[in-house]
């Protein structure tokens, strides 16, 4: 599915978020608190658009994705980035190899969320940082009703106009509706070995940004 929309994926993201995805990416890069030379894993990176702001802060970023179609488009658009094909449930990286890890709008697409969070912890050094950007649902009306209507009815039709593939975005609506609330996601982060877990909501609660630290002493 992602292979099929790879060429139009970034454009659709800009349209369906009303351009907010750029601001969210910058917030993720800030929250990672990377230092020049830090090695960062951007999982479910797609075409690499989410990795670019992190790279601009001086980090060495690996943009990893399960979709070969996305990686192909990414290598063409961002030749300065390092891309890698990988499964979130069995990451092809050594233990403790990254100073920070992040995943944006990809966690709900993996077959086993808890295993993916454990794998992210495995490849992060003690004291390293995690930022997860994921969909959420506004808690207050009328934002909650408006969000539900947009995701369920407007988004698939908009996708059909922009990408010609409404089916992929029907899936998006389903996955958004099934994704747990931020408090449950935070509990699962803690169960996977992450500490100092917290979150903040963005865009009236439609998006949640989770932060956590890899348990263990920090490297000096």
VEXBAGU-202314 format. One record per residue: x, y, z of N, C-alpha, C, O in turn. Coordinates in Angstrom, 2 decimals, padded with zeros to 5 digits. Layout:
<site <X Y Z> <X Y Z> <X Y Z> <X Y Z>>,
...
//
This chain:
<site <000.82 -001.20 000.00> <000.00 000.00 000.00> <000.87 001.26 000.00> <000.63 002.18 -000.78>>,
<site <001.89 001.29 000.89> <002.76 002.46 000.96> <003.64 002.57 -000.29> <003.94 003.68 -000.73>>,
<site <004.05 001.43 -000.84> <004.80 001.48 -002.10> <003.98 002.20 -003.18> <004.52 003.00 -003.95>>,
<site <002.69 001.92 -003.21> <001.83 002.44 -004.27> <001.66 003.96 -004.20> <001.47 004.61 -005.22>>,
<site <001.74 004.53 -002.99> <001.51 005.98 -002.85> <002.80 006.74 -002.58> <002.76 007.93 -002.26>>,
<site <003.96 006.08 -002.70> <005.23 006.69 -002.30> <005.50 008.02 -003.00> <005.93 008.98 -002.36>>,
<site <005.27 008.09 -004.30> <005.58 009.30 -005.05> <004.74 010.49 -004.59> <005.18 011.64 -004.67>>,
<site <003.52 010.22 -004.12> <002.59 011.30 -003.76> <002.41 011.44 -002.25> <001.61 012.25 -001.80>>,
<site <003.15 010.66 -001.49> <002.94 010.58 -000.05> <003.20 011.91 000.66> <002.38 012.35 001.46>>,
<site <004.32 012.55 000.37> <004.66 013.81 001.03> <003.66 014.91 000.68> <003.28 015.70 001.53>>,
<site <003.25 014.94 -000.56> <002.28 015.96 -000.97> <000.95 015.75 -000.24> <000.32 016.72 000.19>>,
<site <000.54 014.49 -000.11> <-000.72 014.21 000.58> <-000.62 014.56 002.05> <-001.59 015.05 002.64>>,
<site <000.53 014.31 002.66> <000.71 014.68 004.06> <000.53 016.18 004.27> <-000.11 016.62 005.23>>,
<site <001.11 016.96 003.37> <000.98 018.41 003.48> <-000.47 018.85 003.35> <-000.93 019.73 004.07>>,
<site <-001.19 018.22 002.42> <-002.59 018.60 002.19> <-003.47 018.20 003.36> <-004.25 019.00 003.86>>,
<site <-003.34 016.96 003.81> <-004.29 016.45 004.81> <-004.03 017.01 006.20> <-004.92 016.98 007.05>>,
<site <-002.81 017.53 006.47> <-002.52 018.16 007.76> <-002.56 019.68 007.67> <-002.21 020.36 008.63>>,
<site <-002.99 020.21 006.53> <-003.04 021.66 006.31> <-001.68 022.30 006.55> <-001.58 023.42 007.05>>,
<site <-000.64 021.57 006.19> <000.72 022.07 006.31> <001.33 021.93 007.69> <002.47 022.34 007.91>>,
<site <000.59 021.35 008.64> <001.07 021.26 010.02> <002.21 020.25 010.20> <002.96 020.32 011.17>>,
<site <002.33 019.32 009.26> <003.35 018.28 009.43> <004.77 018.86 009.49> <005.64 018.28 010.14>>,
<site <005.00 019.97 008.85> <006.32 020.60 008.92> <006.62 021.09 010.34> <007.72 020.89 010.85>>,
<site <005.65 021.71 010.96> <005.84 022.18 012.33> <006.04 021.00 013.27> <006.88 021.05 014.17>>,
<site <005.27 019.94 013.08> <005.41 018.76 013.94> <006.80 018.15 013.82> <007.38 017.75 014.82>>,
<site <007.34 018.09 012.62> <008.68 017.53 012.43> <009.74 018.36 013.15> <010.67 017.81 013.73>>,
<site <009.59 019.67 013.10> <010.54 020.52 013.80> <010.44 020.31 015.31> <011.45 020.31 016.01>>,
<site <009.23 020.13 015.82> <009.04 019.89 017.25> <009.67 018.57 017.66> <010.26 018.47 018.74>>,
<site <009.55 017.55 016.81> <010.19 016.26 017.10> <011.70 016.42 017.15> <012.35 015.93 018.07>>,
<site <012.26 017.11 016.17> <013.71 017.32 016.14> <014.18 018.08 017.38> <015.24 017.77 017.93>>,
<site <013.40 019.06 017.82> <013.76 019.79 019.04> <013.69 018.88 020.26> <014.57 018.90 021.11>>,
<site <012.63 018.07 020.33> <012.42 017.21 021.50> <013.49 016.14 021.63> <013.77 015.68 022.73>>,
<site <014.10 015.73 020.53> <015.17 014.73 020.58> <016.44 015.27 021.24> <017.27 014.50 021.73>>,
<site <016.58 016.60 021.26> <017.73 017.25 021.91> <019.06 016.66 021.43> <019.93 016.32 022.23>>,
<site <019.19 016.56 020.12> <020.41 015.97 019.57> <021.56 016.95 019.63> <021.38 018.17 019.56>>,
<site <022.74 016.40 019.76> <023.97 017.16 019.68> <024.66 016.85 018.36> <024.45 015.78 017.80>>,
<site <025.48 017.76 017.85> <026.21 017.48 016.61> <026.98 016.17 016.72> <027.71 015.94 017.69>>,
<site <026.82 015.33 015.72> <027.50 014.04 015.72> <026.71 012.90 016.31> <027.10 011.74 016.16>>,
<site <025.58 013.19 017.00> <024.74 012.12 017.53> <024.22 011.24 016.40> <023.94 011.72 015.30>>,
<site <024.10 009.95 016.69> <023.54 009.01 015.71> <022.08 008.78 016.08> <021.76 008.39 017.20>>,
<site <021.19 009.03 015.11> <019.76 008.99 015.36> <019.09 008.03 014.37> <019.40 008.03 013.18>>,
<site <018.18 007.22 014.89> <017.36 006.35 014.05> <015.98 006.96 013.88> <015.28 007.22 014.86>>,
<site <015.59 007.20 012.64> <014.24 007.64 012.32> <013.52 006.45 011.70> <013.70 006.15 010.52>>,
<site <012.71 005.78 012.51> <012.02 004.56 012.06> <010.70 004.92 011.40> <010.05 005.90 011.78>>,
<site <010.30 004.13 010.41> <009.11 004.43 009.61> <009.26 005.80 008.96> <008.32 006.59 008.91>>,
<site <010.46 006.06 008.48> <010.82 007.39 007.96> <010.22 007.68 006.60> <010.26 008.83 006.15>>,
<site <009.67 006.68 005.93> <009.09 006.92 004.62> <010.11 007.45 003.63> <011.13 006.81 003.39>>,
<site <009.82 008.61 003.06> <010.73 009.20 002.07> <011.85 010.00 002.71> <012.68 010.58 002.00>>,
<site <011.89 010.05 004.04> <012.97 010.76 004.72> <012.66 012.19 005.08> <013.51 012.88 005.64>>,
<site <011.46 012.66 004.77> <011.12 014.06 005.08> <011.20 014.34 006.58> <011.55 015.45 006.98>>,
<site <010.88 013.34 007.39> <010.92 013.53 008.84> <012.35 013.54 009.37> <012.60 014.08 010.45>>,
<site <013.30 012.97 008.62> <014.69 012.91 009.06> <015.47 014.18 008.75> <016.48 014.47 009.39>>,
<site <015.00 014.95 007.78> <015.73 016.14 007.35> <015.91 017.16 008.46> <017.03 017.65 008.64>>,
<site <014.86 017.52 009.24> <015.09 018.49 010.33> <016.07 017.99 011.38> <016.78 018.80 011.99>>,
<site <016.12 016.70 011.61> <017.07 016.13 012.57> <018.49 016.26 012.03> <019.41 016.60 012.76>>,
<site <018.66 015.97 010.75> <019.97 016.10 010.12> <020.45 017.55 010.16> <021.65 017.80 010.33>>,
<site <019.54 018.49 009.99> <019.92 019.91 010.01> <020.49 020.33 011.36> <021.21 021.32 011.44>>,
<site <020.17 019.59 012.41> <020.69 019.91 013.73> <022.04 019.26 014.00> <022.53 019.28 015.13>>,
<site <022.63 018.69 012.96> <023.97 018.16 013.08> <024.08 016.69 013.39> <025.18 016.18 013.56>>,
<site <022.95 015.99 013.46> <022.97 014.57 013.77> <023.22 013.74 012.52> <022.97 014.18 011.40>>,
<site <023.72 012.54 012.74> <023.85 011.55 011.68> <022.62 010.66 011.74> <022.45 009.90 012.70>>,
<site <021.76 010.75 010.75> <020.45 010.11 010.80> <020.38 008.91 009.87> <020.83 008.97 008.73>>,
<site <019.81 007.81 010.37> <019.48 006.67 009.53> <017.96 006.66 009.36> <017.23 006.49 010.33>>,
<site <017.50 006.83 008.13> <016.08 006.80 007.82> <015.71 005.36 007.45> <016.11 004.87 006.39>>,
<site <014.96 004.71 008.31> <014.66 003.28 008.13> <013.17 003.09 007.87> <012.33 003.71 008.53>>,
<site <012.85 002.24 006.92> <011.44 001.97 006.60> <011.28 000.56 006.06> <012.21 -000.03 005.52>>,
<site <010.07 000.04 006.21> <009.72 -001.30 005.73> <009.37 -001.28 004.23> <009.45 -002.31 003.56>>,
<site <008.98 -000.10 003.73> <008.53 000.03 002.35> <009.69 000.36 001.42> <010.28 001.43 001.52>>,
<site <010.00 -000.54 000.52> <011.09 -000.29 -000.43> <010.72 000.82 -001.40> <011.60 001.54 -001.89>>,
<site <009.43 000.96 -001.69> <009.00 002.05 -002.57> <009.26 003.41 -001.95> <009.72 004.33 -002.63>>,
<site <008.98 003.54 -000.66> <009.25 004.79 000.05> <010.75 005.08 000.06> <011.17 006.21 -000.17>>,
<site <011.55 004.06 000.32> <013.00 004.25 000.36> <013.55 004.68 -000.99> <014.45 005.51 -001.07>>,
<site <013.00 004.12 -002.05> <013.45 004.48 -003.39> <013.19 005.95 -003.68> <014.05 006.65 -004.21>>,
<site <012.00 006.42 -003.33> <011.67 007.83 -003.53> <012.55 008.70 -002.63> <013.04 009.74 -003.06>>,
<site <012.75 008.26 -001.38> <013.57 009.03 -000.44> <014.99 009.20 -000.90> <015.55 010.29 -000.79>>,
<site <015.60 008.14 -001.40> <016.99 008.23 -001.87> <017.12 009.22 -003.01> <018.15 009.89 -003.16>>,
<site <016.10 009.31 -003.82> <016.12 010.24 -004.95> <015.95 011.69 -004.47> <016.59 012.60 -005.00>>,
<site <015.10 011.90 -003.49> <014.81 013.26 -003.04> <015.83 013.79 -002.03> <016.09 014.99 -001.98>>,
<site <016.40 012.89 -001.22> <017.30 013.32 -000.16> <018.60 012.50 -000.21> <018.83 011.65 000.64>>,
<site <019.43 012.75 -001.20> <020.64 011.93 -001.38> <021.65 012.04 -000.25> <022.53 011.20 -000.14>>,
<site <021.53 013.07 000.59> <022.48 013.21 001.68> <022.11 012.35 002.89> <022.93 012.18 003.79>>,
<site <020.91 011.80 002.92> <020.48 010.96 004.03> <020.94 009.51 003.85> <021.11 009.04 002.72>>,
<site <021.12 008.82 004.95> <021.41 007.39 004.93> <020.08 006.64 005.09> <019.37 006.83 006.08>>,
<site <019.75 005.80 004.13> <018.51 005.03 004.18> <018.81 003.56 004.43> <019.85 003.04 004.01>>,
<site <017.89 002.89 005.12> <018.04 001.46 005.39> <016.66 000.81 005.40> <015.70 001.35 005.95>>,
<site <016.58 -000.37 004.78> <015.36 -001.16 004.86> <015.38 -001.95 006.15> <016.40 -002.53 006.52>>,
<site <014.24 -001.95 006.86> <014.22 -002.67 008.12> <012.82 -002.90 008.64> <011.90 -002.14 008.35>>,
<site <012.68 -003.97 009.41> <011.43 -004.34 010.05> <011.47 -003.86 011.50> <012.41 -004.16 012.22>>,
<site <010.46 -003.11 011.92> <010.42 -002.57 013.28> <010.44 -003.66 014.34> <010.79 -003.40 015.49>>,
<site <010.05 -004.88 013.97> <010.00 -005.97 014.94> <011.31 -006.73 015.03> <011.48 -007.58 015.91>>,
<site <012.25 -006.43 014.14> <013.58 -007.06 014.18> <014.55 -006.11 013.50> <015.01 -006.35 012.39>>,
<site <014.87 -005.03 014.19> <015.69 -003.98 013.59> <017.10 -004.48 013.26> <017.72 -005.17 014.07>>,
<site <017.60 -004.12 012.08> <018.91 -004.61 011.64> <020.07 -003.77 012.16> <020.97 -003.42 011.41>>,
<site <020.03 -003.46 013.47> <021.06 -002.62 014.07> <021.52 -003.23 015.38> <020.78 -003.97 016.03>>,
<site <022.75 -002.92 015.76> <023.32 -003.47 016.98> <022.72 -002.80 018.22> <022.16 -001.71 018.13>>,
<site <022.83 -003.47 019.35> <022.30 -002.95 020.60> <023.04 -001.68 021.01> <024.26 -001.61 020.93>>,
<site <022.28 -000.68 021.44> <022.88 000.55 021.93> <023.58 001.39 020.89> <024.44 002.20 021.23>>,
<site <023.23 001.21 019.62> <023.95 001.90 018.55> <023.51 003.32 018.27> <024.14 004.02 017.49>>,
<site <022.42 003.77 018.90> <021.89 005.11 018.60> <021.78 005.94 019.87> <021.45 005.44 020.95>>,
<site <022.06 007.23 019.71> <021.91 008.18 020.81> <020.46 008.59 020.99> <020.06 008.99 022.09>>,
<site <019.66 008.50 019.94> <018.25 008.85 020.01> <017.51 008.10 018.90> <018.08 007.79 017.86>>,
<site <016.24 007.83 019.15> <015.40 007.15 018.16> <014.05 007.85 018.10> <013.60 008.43 019.09>>,
<site <013.41 007.78 016.96> <012.10 008.40 016.80> <011.28 007.65 015.77> <011.82 007.00 014.88>>,
<site <009.98 007.76 015.91> <009.05 007.19 014.92> <007.84 008.10 014.87> <007.24 008.42 015.90>>,
<site <007.46 008.52 013.66> <006.34 009.44 013.49> <005.26 008.80 012.62> <005.51 008.44 011.47>>,
<site <004.08 008.66 013.19> <002.91 008.13 012.49> <003.18 006.77 011.88> <002.65 006.43 010.82>>,
<site <004.02 005.98 012.56> <004.32 004.64 012.07> <004.05 003.56 013.08> <003.90 002.39 012.73>>,
<site <003.99 003.93 014.35> <003.86 002.92 015.39> <002.55 002.15 015.26> <002.50 000.94 015.51>>,
<site <001.49 002.84 014.88> <000.20 002.14 014.76> <000.14 001.21 013.55> <-000.83 000.46 013.40>>,
<site <001.15 001.25 012.70> <001.17 000.39 011.51> <001.93 -000.91 011.72> <001.90 -001.78 010.85>>,
<site <002.62 -001.06 012.86> <003.39 -002.28 013.07> <002.48 -003.38 013.60> <001.44 -003.10 014.20>>,
<site <002.87 -004.62 013.37> <002.04 -005.76 013.77> <002.05 -006.00 015.27> <001.11 -006.57 015.81>>,
<site <003.13 -005.57 015.95> <003.24 -005.79 017.39> <003.88 -004.52 017.99> <005.10 -004.36 017.98>>,
<site <003.04 -003.65 018.52> <003.52 -002.36 019.04> <004.51 -002.55 020.17> <005.54 -001.88 020.22>>,
<site <004.21 -003.46 021.09> <005.06 -003.65 022.26> <006.45 -004.18 021.88> <007.45 -003.77 022.46>>,
<site <006.48 -005.08 020.91> <007.77 -005.59 020.44> <008.56 -004.48 019.75> <009.78 -004.40 019.92>>,
<site <007.89 -003.64 018.98> <008.57 -002.54 018.30> <009.17 -001.57 019.32> <010.29 -001.10 019.14>>,
<site <008.44 -001.28 020.39> <008.97 -000.39 021.42> <010.17 -001.02 022.13> <011.11 -000.32 022.50>>,
<site <010.12 -002.33 022.32> <011.24 -003.03 022.93> <012.45 -003.02 022.02> <013.58 -002.85 022.49>>,
<site <012.23 -003.19 020.73> <013.33 -003.14 019.76> <013.96 -001.75 019.72> <015.18 -001.62 019.63>>,
<site <013.13 -000.72 019.78> <013.67 000.64 019.81> <014.53 000.85 021.06> <015.56 001.52 021.01>>,
<site <014.10 000.28 022.18> <014.89 000.39 023.41> <016.21 -000.37 023.27> <017.25 000.08 023.76>>,
<site <016.16 -001.51 022.60> <017.38 -002.33 022.44> <018.46 -001.57 021.68> <019.64 -001.66 022.05>>,
<site <018.09 -000.84 020.64> <019.10 -000.21 019.79> <019.50 001.18 020.29> <020.32 001.85 019.67>>,
<site <018.92 001.62 021.41> <019.23 002.93 021.98> <020.20 002.77 023.15> <020.02 001.89 023.99>>,
<site <021.22 003.60 023.21> <022.19 003.52 024.30> <021.52 003.91 025.61> <020.53 004.64 025.60>>,
<site <022.04 003.44 026.74> <021.54 003.89 028.04> <021.60 005.42 028.15> <022.62 006.03 027.86>>,
<site <020.50 006.00 028.58> <020.42 007.45 028.65> <019.97 008.10 027.37> <019.77 009.32 027.33>>,
<site <019.79 007.31 026.31> <019.35 007.86 025.03> <017.87 008.21 025.05> <017.14 007.84 025.97>>,
<site <017.43 008.93 024.03> <016.09 009.51 024.02> <015.22 008.93 022.93> <015.69 008.50 021.88>>,
<site <013.92 008.92 023.21> <012.90 008.47 022.26> <011.83 009.54 022.12> <011.40 010.12 023.11>>,
<site <011.41 009.80 020.88> <010.25 010.65 020.62> <009.33 009.90 019.67> <009.75 009.47 018.59>>,
<site <008.08 009.74 020.06> <007.06 009.11 019.23> <006.00 010.15 018.90> <005.40 010.73 019.80>>,
<site <005.78 010.38 017.63> <004.71 011.26 017.19> <003.62 010.37 016.60> <003.87 009.60 015.67>>,
<site <002.43 010.47 017.14> <001.37 009.57 016.68> <000.02 010.27 016.74> <-000.15 011.28 017.42>>,
<site <-000.89 009.72 016.01> <-002.24 010.26 015.99> <-002.89 010.15 017.36> <-002.50 009.33 018.19>>,
<site <-003.88 010.97 017.58> <-004.66 010.91 018.80> <-006.06 011.38 018.44> <-006.38 011.58 017.27>>,
<site <-006.89 011.57 019.43> <-008.24 012.09 019.22> <-008.51 013.18 020.25> <-008.29 012.96 021.44>>,
<site <-008.97 014.33 019.82> <-009.29 015.39 020.78> <-010.27 014.89 021.85> <-011.19 014.14 021.54>>,
<site <-010.07 015.31 023.06> <-010.92 014.85 024.16> <-012.18 015.70 024.28> <-013.20 015.23 024.79>>,
<site <-012.12 016.93 023.83> <-013.23 017.84 024.03> <-014.06 018.01 022.77> <-013.53 018.03 021.65>>,
<site <-015.36 018.14 022.97> <-016.25 018.51 021.87> <-016.23 020.03 021.72> <-016.04 020.73 022.73>>,
<site <-016.40 020.59 020.51> <-016.74 019.89 019.28> <-015.53 019.40 018.49> <-015.68 018.87 017.39>>,
<site <-014.31 019.57 019.05> <-013.11 019.16 018.33> <-013.12 017.66 018.04> <-012.70 017.23 016.97>>,
<site <-013.58 016.88 019.00> <-013.58 015.43 018.82> <-014.50 015.01 017.67> <-014.12 014.19 016.83>>,
<site <-015.70 015.58 017.64> <-016.63 015.25 016.56> <-016.11 015.72 015.21> <-016.22 015.03 014.20>>,
<site <-015.54 016.92 015.20> <-014.99 017.44 013.95> <-013.83 016.61 013.44> <-013.72 016.37 012.24>>,
<site <-012.97 016.18 014.34> <-011.84 015.33 013.97> <-012.32 014.01 013.40> <-011.81 013.54 012.38>>,
<site <-013.32 013.39 014.05> <-013.85 012.12 013.59> <-014.45 012.25 012.19> <-014.25 011.39 011.34>>,
<site <-015.20 013.33 011.96> <-015.82 013.55 010.65> <-014.75 013.75 009.58> <-014.86 013.23 008.48>>,
<site <-013.71 014.52 009.91> <-012.66 014.79 008.94> <-011.93 013.51 008.54> <-011.73 013.24 007.36>>,
<site <-011.53 012.72 009.55> <-010.76 011.51 009.27> <-011.60 010.47 008.55> <-011.10 009.79 007.65>>,
<site <-012.87 010.35 008.91> <-013.72 009.30 008.36> <-014.29 009.64 006.99> <-014.39 008.77 006.12>>,
<site <-014.67 010.90 006.78> <-015.40 011.26 005.57> <-014.61 012.16 004.61> <-014.66 011.97 003.40>>,
<site <-013.89 013.13 005.16> <-013.20 014.08 004.29> <-011.88 013.53 003.78> <-011.58 013.64 002.59>>,
<site <-011.10 012.93 004.66> <-009.76 012.50 004.30> <-009.72 011.50 003.15> <-008.94 011.69 002.22>>,
<site <-010.55 010.42 003.15> <-010.50 009.50 002.01> <-010.86 010.16 000.68> <-010.26 009.84 -000.35>>,
<site <-011.82 011.09 000.69> <-012.20 011.77 -000.55> <-011.08 012.71 -001.01> <-010.81 012.82 -002.20>>,
<site <-010.45 013.38 -000.05> <-009.33 014.25 -000.38> <-008.18 013.44 -000.96> <-007.53 013.86 -001.92>>,
<site <-007.94 012.28 -000.38> <-006.87 011.41 -000.87> <-007.14 010.94 -002.29> <-006.23 010.85 -003.11>>,
<site <-008.39 010.64 -002.57> <-008.74 010.20 -003.92> <-008.44 011.28 -004.95> <-008.02 010.97 -006.07>>,
<site <-008.65 012.54 -004.58> <-008.38 013.64 -005.50> <-006.89 013.87 -005.69> <-006.42 014.11 -006.80>>,
<site <-006.13 013.80 -004.58> <-004.70 014.14 -004.64> <-003.85 012.98 -005.11> <-002.93 013.17 -005.90>>,
<site <-004.15 011.76 -004.64> <-003.31 010.60 -004.95> <-003.95 009.59 -005.89> <-003.25 008.77 -006.48>>,
<site <-005.26 009.64 -006.03> <-005.94 008.64 -006.83> <-006.08 007.31 -006.12> <-006.45 006.31 -006.75>>,
<site <-005.80 007.26 -004.82> <-005.84 006.01 -004.07> <-006.57 006.24 -002.76> <-005.94 006.46 -001.72>>,
<site <-007.89 006.19 -002.79> <-008.68 006.39 -001.58> <-008.56 005.22 -000.63> <-008.71 005.39 000.58>>,
<site <-008.30 004.03 -001.15> <-008.27 002.83 -000.31> <-007.20 002.93 000.78> <-007.44 002.55 001.93>>,
<site <-006.03 003.46 000.42> <-004.95 003.58 001.40> <-005.37 004.47 002.55> <-004.98 004.24 003.70>>,
<site <-006.14 005.49 002.26> <-006.52 006.43 003.30> <-007.80 006.01 004.01> <-008.12 006.55 005.07>>,
<site <-008.55 005.05 003.46> <-009.58 004.36 004.24> <-008.91 003.60 005.38> <-009.40 003.59 006.51>>,
<site <-007.78 002.97 005.06> <-007.02 002.28 006.09> <-006.55 003.25 007.16> <-006.60 002.94 008.35>>,
<site <-006.10 004.42 006.75> <-005.64 005.42 007.70> <-006.74 005.77 008.68> <-006.50 005.86 009.88>>,
<site <-007.95 005.98 008.18> <-009.09 006.32 009.05> <-009.34 005.20 010.05> <-009.62 005.46 011.23>>,
<site <-009.26 003.97 009.60> <-009.48 002.83 010.49> <-008.40 002.75 011.57> <-008.71 002.51 012.74>>,
<site <-007.15 002.95 011.19> <-006.06 002.84 012.15> <-006.10 003.97 013.17> <-005.75 003.76 014.34>>,
<site <-006.51 005.16 012.76> <-006.65 006.28 013.69> <-007.73 005.98 014.72> <-007.56 006.24 015.91>>,
<site <-008.85 005.44 014.25> <-009.96 005.15 015.15> <-009.61 004.09 016.18> <-010.13 004.11 017.30>>,
<site <-008.73 003.16 015.83> <-008.40 002.05 016.71> <-007.21 002.34 017.64> <-006.96 001.58 018.56>>,
<site <-006.49 003.43 017.40> <-005.28 003.70 018.17> <-005.64 004.13 019.59> <-006.56 004.93 019.77>>,
<site <-004.93 003.63 020.61> <-005.26 003.96 022.00> <-004.93 005.40 022.38> <-004.20 006.10 021.66>>,
<site <-005.47 005.82 023.49> <-005.24 007.17 024.01> <-003.79 007.32 024.48> <-003.14 006.32 024.77>>,
<site <-003.29 008.55 024.58> <-001.89 008.78 024.97> <-001.50 008.12 026.29> <-000.37 007.65 026.43>>,
<site <-002.41 008.08 027.26> <-002.08 007.48 028.55> <-001.74 006.00 028.41> <-000.83 005.50 029.06>>,
<site <-002.48 005.30 027.56> <-002.19 003.87 027.34> <-000.88 003.69 026.59> <-000.10 002.79 026.90>>,
<site <-000.63 004.54 025.61> <000.64 004.47 024.88> <001.81 004.68 025.84> <002.82 003.98 025.75>>,
<site <001.68 005.63 026.74> <002.73 005.89 027.72> <002.97 004.68 028.62> <004.11 004.35 028.95>>,
<site <001.89 004.02 029.02> <002.03 002.83 029.86> <002.77 001.73 029.11> <003.56 000.99 029.71>>,
<site <002.53 001.61 027.84> <003.21 000.58 027.04> <004.68 000.94 026.83> <005.53 000.05 026.75>>,
<site <004.97 002.22 026.74> <006.37 002.65 026.67> <007.11 002.25 027.95> <008.23 001.73 027.89>>,
<site <006.50 002.49 029.07> <007.14 002.13 030.34> <007.33 000.63 030.45> <008.36 000.17 030.95>>,
<site <006.35 -000.15 029.99> <006.46 -001.60 030.05> <007.56 -002.13 029.15> <008.10 -003.21 029.39>>,
<site <007.91 -001.37 028.10> <008.95 -001.79 027.16> <010.35 -001.39 027.63> <011.33 -001.65 026.93>>,
<site <010.45 -000.77 028.81> <011.77 -000.44 029.36> <012.16 001.01 029.28> <013.30 001.36 029.59>>,
<site <011.23 001.87 028.88> <011.51 003.30 028.79> <011.16 003.98 030.10> <010.21 003.58 030.77>>,
<site <011.91 005.01 030.46> <011.66 005.75 031.69> <011.41 007.22 031.36> <011.53 007.64 030.21>>,
<site <011.07 008.00 032.40> <010.79 009.42 032.24> <009.80 009.65 031.09> <009.98 010.55 030.27>>,
<site <008.76 008.83 031.06> <007.78 008.86 029.97> <006.81 010.02 030.18> <006.32 010.23 031.29>>,
<site <006.54 010.75 029.11> <005.56 011.83 029.16> <005.06 012.13 027.77> <005.60 011.63 026.78>>,
<site <004.03 012.97 027.68> <003.52 013.33 026.37> <002.88 014.71 026.42> <002.56 015.24 027.48>>,
<site <002.73 015.28 025.23> <001.98 016.51 025.05> <001.14 016.37 023.80> <001.52 015.64 022.88>>,
<site <000.01 017.04 023.76> <-000.85 016.98 022.58> <-000.63 018.22 021.72> <-000.28 019.29 022.21>>,
<site <-000.86 018.05 020.43> <-000.72 019.11 019.45> <-002.00 019.21 018.63> <-002.79 018.27 018.57>>,
<site <-002.20 020.35 018.02> <-003.33 020.56 017.12> <-004.66 020.17 017.76> <-005.41 019.36 017.22>>,
<site <-004.93 020.75 018.92> <-006.18 020.54 019.65> <-006.40 019.09 020.05> <-007.54 018.66 020.25>>,
<site <-005.31 018.33 020.18> <-005.42 016.95 020.61> <-005.45 015.92 019.51> <-005.59 014.73 019.78>>,
<site <-005.33 016.34 018.25> <-005.37 015.40 017.13> <-004.08 014.61 017.00> <-004.05 013.56 016.35>>,
<site <-003.01 015.10 017.62> <-001.70 014.46 017.56> <-001.10 014.45 018.97> <-001.29 015.39 019.74>>,
<site <-000.39 013.38 019.30> <000.30 013.30 020.58> <001.79 013.06 020.34> <002.17 012.23 019.51>>,
<site <002.63 013.79 021.07> <004.08 013.60 020.99> <004.56 013.04 022.33> <004.47 013.71 023.36>>,
<site <005.06 011.81 022.30> <005.53 011.11 023.49> <007.05 011.22 023.57> <007.75 011.15 022.56>>,
<site <007.56 011.41 024.80> <009.00 011.44 025.04> <009.35 010.44 026.12> <008.58 010.22 027.05>>,
<site <010.53 009.85 025.99> <010.99 008.89 027.00> <012.50 008.77 026.92> <013.13 009.23 025.97>>,
<site <013.07 008.16 027.95> <014.52 007.96 028.04> <014.82 006.49 028.23> <014.10 005.78 028.93>>,
<site <015.90 006.03 027.60> <016.33 004.64 027.76> <016.85 004.43 029.16> <017.69 005.20 029.63>>,
<site <016.37 003.42 029.84> <016.79 003.16 031.20> <018.28 002.82 031.26> <018.82 002.23 030.32>>,
<site <018.94 003.17 032.34> <020.35 002.89 032.50> <021.15 004.17 032.60> <020.63 005.24 032.27>>,
<site <022.38 004.10 033.04> <023.21 005.30 033.20> <023.56 005.91 031.86> <023.80 005.21 030.88>>,
<site <023.57 007.22 031.82> <023.91 007.93 030.57> <025.40 007.79 030.30> <026.21 007.66 031.21>>,
<site <025.74 007.83 029.00> <027.14 007.79 028.58> <027.70 009.20 028.64> <027.05 010.13 028.16>>,
<site <028.90 009.39 029.20> <029.52 010.71 029.31> <030.57 010.87 028.22> <031.21 011.92 028.13>>,
//
